[in-house]
Amino acid sequence: MSEINVQLGHGPATQIAAPVTVGEALKKLDREAAKQALAARVNGREVDLAFTLDPQQNGEPLEIEPVLPQTLEGLDVLRHSTAHLLAAAVLDLFPGTKLGIGPALLEDPRYGFFYDVIAPEPLTEADLPLIEKRMRQIASRNLAYRREEITKAKALEIFKERDEPLKCELIDEKAGDVVSVYYIDSSPFIDFCLGPHVPNTNKLRAFKLLSLAGAYWKGDAANTQMQRIYGTAFFSQEELDAWLKQREEAEKRDHRRLGRELDLFSIQEEYGQGLIFWHPKGGAIRKEMEDYLREQLSARGYGLVFTPHIAKRHLWFTSGHEENYADSMFSPMEFEEQEFRLKPMNCPFHIGIYKSGQRSYRDLPIRYAELGTVYRAELSGTLHGLTRVRGFTQDDAHIFCTPETVSGEITGCIDFAFHLFEVFGFKDIKVELSVRGSGADVHYLGSDEDWNRAEAALTTALNARGITYQRIEGEAVFYGPKIDIRVGDAIGRTWQLTTIQFDFNFPERFQLEYIGEDNKPHRPIMIHRALFGSMERFFGVLIEHYAGAFPTWLAPVQVAVLPITDRVNEYAEKVSAELRGAGLRVESNLKSEKIGAKIRHAQMQKTPFMLVLGDREMEQGMVAVRERTKGDIGVMSITDFVEMARKLVELRALTNT
C-alpha cells in the first residue's frame, strides 16, 4: 500500500495511506477542521473534499488548507452551491427549463447569488416561495454534490441529450479536452462547472430567494432573453435574519428612489442606460464635493488638468487597454480614415502632459489631478443607479515620482483618503492590498522584480501608518498591485471607493523619462489614485449613508423659508435674499397652503432648517427656527441664524448640534 505525504498549511508532514480523499486526509490532520470544512485548497488549488489526492512526483508533502465557514472563500463556495440547489429545484418543479449560469456574488451587497433560466412558462414572483420550499426539501435529504471529469465530446453529448443548448455553447467556448461536471445526486441537476462545492446539501440551511429580473444570455440584448432568480445564503439563520433586516433598511435608503423623491438626478431611457443627469439639487451637492476636493488638491501640491474625451485608437494599443480591456471599451469610431475611441481612463492623457516637456529629478514628484469623465461599455444587466454606470467622472490623479520618493507619495495618498472619509462622515474604514495571484498569468505585465518592488512600496506605506490591511491574491490590475479602501456606511454595508495603484508598466510602454542627478535618463514611477472613485458612485453612497438627510454643508437646500400667510410673502422674500447673500442655499415656499403642509414638504425634502415666518416675526424682524430632527429650536434674529448656519457650513459639521 502506497503512502502520501500531507501537511495542514505549513504544519508538520504526515504520511497517510493512499488512496485517500482530501476530506479523509483532513480528518487525520485536524478532526475539528474536517468537521467544519466546506472545501479545501491543495497546494493552492481549490478542490472538493471528495477529491482524491495524488502524491507529488518530487516526494514533497501536499499542503492542505481547509476552506472554512466565516471566510470569503467559504461564503463563495456556500453561495455557489446554493445557486446549484436553486437550479435543481427549478428543474424539479418546471421540467424542460433551460439553464444559463449561476455564480456567487460577493461584490454585490444586494444579492448573494443568481441563476439564469428559461422556464417553459415565464416565472412570477409567486413562484419564488414554491421554489424556495423545494430547495429546502432537497437540502434536507443530505444529497451529495458529485464531480465527474469527462471528455469534452462526452459533455456535449450529455447536455445535447438533455436539450441544454446554452450549456453546450459554454462548453464549446470555454472547455478544454477534459470537462468537469457536477451532479446533485437523486436530482435532475447536472452542470458544467469548475467548482468546488460543499460536500452535501445538508450544509445549506440559511438561504432566501429575493427577486426575479430579466436578463440576456451573456448580457447581450441580441441574445436569448432569460429570467434571473436572485437569492442569498449565509452560514447561519441569525446572519441571514440580520442581513434581511439590513436589506429592509437599505430599501428605505435606496439612492435611486431618494434621487427621484429629492430631485437629485435621473437616468432617462431615451438618452441611454447608465448615463446620469445631475439635477440642480444634485448639482449643488456635487459642487460641494468638487470644491472641497479642489481645495485639498491645491493644498497638497496637485496641478489641475483637463483632457479630451476621445483619442486615436493607437493610443490604447500603446497603453495595453486594447489587449487587456477592450471588452469594457465602447466600439471604435472612424473619422477621416482614422479610428478613435472614447476614453475608459484618464491615465494615458496625463502621460501626454508629462511627455510634453523634458523632466528633471528636481521637477519630481509631479502630481496631475483631473475630474475627468470616462466611458465604459458596461453590460445592461450590471447597471445599477449611480453605483454602476457607463459614463462617470473620476476624481483622478497621477503622480510621477522617483523610486526614492514613491513610498512617501503613496503615504500621502493614504492620508488624503482617510482625511476625505472623515470629512464626509465615514468612520468604518477597511484597507485591502491587491496583488498578483500565484503562478504565471499572461494578463499581468512586467517582471517579477517589478512586481516585488511595487508591492514592497505599498506595504511600506501601509506599515508606516500602522494600517491593518487584508492581502488579496489575484486582484491586482494588469499593470501593477494596488491598495483599495472600503468604507462602512450607516447600516454596516461596505463600499469600495478609493484605489491607489502602483504602475511600473505605463512608464515603460510610453517611454517616460526624467533626467536624474547623474545627468542620465531614468524611468519615473507612476501612481494612479482616485479617492471618491467616481463622483457618481460616491454620491450614491452618500445618499444611502445619510438616507438623503445630508449634513447642512452638503444639503442641496439648507434653509426652507415658510411664510404662514400670503401677507408675509414679501418679508419671506427679503429673508431669503439676505440668506442667499450670506452664501446659504435657500428655497422659499410661497404657495397658498397651510403652514403644516409646508413644514411636511420641507421635512420630506430633508431640509436641515425651516424658518417659519408669521406676522410677529415680520414685525420684530425675527425668524422662528425649526431643525429637521429637533423641531422648534426658538426665535432668533436673522443675523444670529446666519452666523449659526454659516458656522456649520464652514466647519463642514456632520450634525447641527
Secondary structure, 3 states (H helix, E strand, C coil): CCEEEEEECCCCCEEEECCCEHHHHHHHHCHHHHHHCCEEEECCEEECCCCECCCCCCCCCEEEEEECCCCHHHHHHHHHHHHHHHHHHHHHHCCCCEECCCCECCCCCCCCEEEEEECCCCCCCCHHHHHHHHHHHHHHCCCEEEEEEEEHHHHHHHHHHCCCHHHHHHHHHHCCCEEEEEEECCCCCEEECCCCCCCEHHHCCEEEEEEEEEEEHHHCCCCCEEEEEEEEEECCHHHHHHHHHHHHHHHHHCHHHHHHHCCCEECCCCCCCCCCEECHHHHHHHHHHHHHHHHHHHHCCCEECCCCCEEEHHHHHHHCHHHHCHHHCCCCEEECCEEEEECCCCHHHHHHHHCCCCCECCCCCEEEEEEEEEECCCCHHHCECCCECCEEEEEEEEEEECCCCHHHHHHHHHHHHHHHHHHHCCCEEEEEEEECCCCCCCCCCCCHHHHHHHHHHHHHHHHHCCCCCEEEECCCECCECEEEEEEECCCCCEEEEEEEEEECHHHHHCCCCEECCCCCEECCEEEEEECCCCHHHHHHHHHHHHCCCCCCCCCCCCEEEEECCHHHHHHHHHHHHHHHHCCCCEEECCCCCCHHHHHHHHHHCCCCEEEEECHHHHHHCEEEEEECCCEEEEEEEHHHHHHHHHHHHHCCCCCCC
